[in-house]
């Protein structure tokens, strides 16, 4: 069953019972990642839909009283030794991760809810991994990481920020995660399906974290 058909089942479009919807939801995230991997022009769409499918799976699991703790995956590239991807695309992603790590670190220091140093460290680790995968010497002139970034728009006492993509007030850490996901999705350039699947999953995990933290999940918020 393809991703669109699975999504219809998960949504209960045909009156499917809750258990059938949940069973279909178990494979829907990976089905959307396969779309991202096989169709370069749908890379971002597949990654975002995969993240949204994970969120739906979590909701359906809760309704059935199931433990869905497996959904708390870390958005990193541990164990990835190589990617058949343009180096500049990887460096753009590395900078997005580094900026997100810096932003979350600053927000954590200000005591903003949901901002923690573990998340910041994960972003920075992923940035380092991407630089290495791009074949660039860390801290060389070719390394795009700036260590410090202008994040004045994120600094406030309310814990929310006006999202640049939707104009809506959203939790600030959710905005950081979604900005990272969007930048990485836009940076993708390539046709290697295995590499696309790995990076689409990275994008999806950032988007999923954003959704968990309150970022809107509607198409209006995700796609132009």
CORRARA-V219208 format. One record per pair of residues at least 4 apart in sequence whose C-alpha atoms are under 6 Angstrom apart, sorted by sequence separation. I is the first residue (numbers start at 0). J is the second residue. If there is no record, write none. Layout:
# CORRARA-V219208
i->I j->J
i->I j->J
This chain:
# CORRARA-V219208
i->11 j->15
i->34 j->38
i->41 j->45
i->45 j->49
i->48 j->52
i->61 j->65
i->94 j->98
i->103 j->107
i->107 j->111
i->116 j->120
i->120 j->124
i->131 j->135
i->138 j->142
i->162 j->166
i->174 j->178
i->195 j->199
i->203 j->207
i->210 j->214
i->218 j->222
i->7 j->12
i->60 j->65
i->106 j->111
i->130 j->135
i->137 j->142
i->161 j->166
i->162 j->167
i->209 j->214
i->35 j->41
i->161 j->167
i->35 j->42
i->107 j->114
i->161 j->168
i->106 j->114
i->107 j->115
i->160 j->168
i->160 j->169
i->35 j->45
i->159 j->169
i->9 j->20
i->34 j->45
i->103 j->114
i->159 j->170
i->160 j->171
i->8 j->20
i->104 j->116
i->158 j->170
i->159 j->171
i->32 j->45
i->158 j->171
i->9 j->23
i->31 j->45
i->32 j->46
i->9 j->24
i->104 j->119
i->103 j->119
i->31 j->49
i->100 j->119
i->28 j->49
i->100 j->122
i->180 j->202
i->100 j->123
i->28 j->52
i->28 j->53
i->180 j->205
i->96 j->122
i->97 j->123
i->180 j->206
i->2 j->30
i->2 j->31
i->97 j->126
i->176 j->205
i->177 j->206
i->96 j->126
i->24 j->56
i->177 j->209
i->93 j->126
i->176 j->209
i->93 j->129
i->173 j->209
i->21 j->59
i->173 j->212
i->89 j->129
i->90 j->130
i->173 j->214
i->89 j->133
i->86 j->133
i->111 j->158
i->94 j->143
i->75 j->125
i->94 j->144
i->81 j->132
i->165 j->220
i->99 j->175
i->95 j->179
i->92 j->183
i->88 j->186
i->88 j->187
i->84 j->189
i->82 j->194
i->74 j->201
i->74 j->204
i->43 j->184
i->46 j->199
i->50 j->203
i->37 j->192
i->36 j->192
i->47 j->203
i->50 j->206
i->46 j->203
i->50 j->207
i->36 j->195
i->36 j->196
i->32 j->196
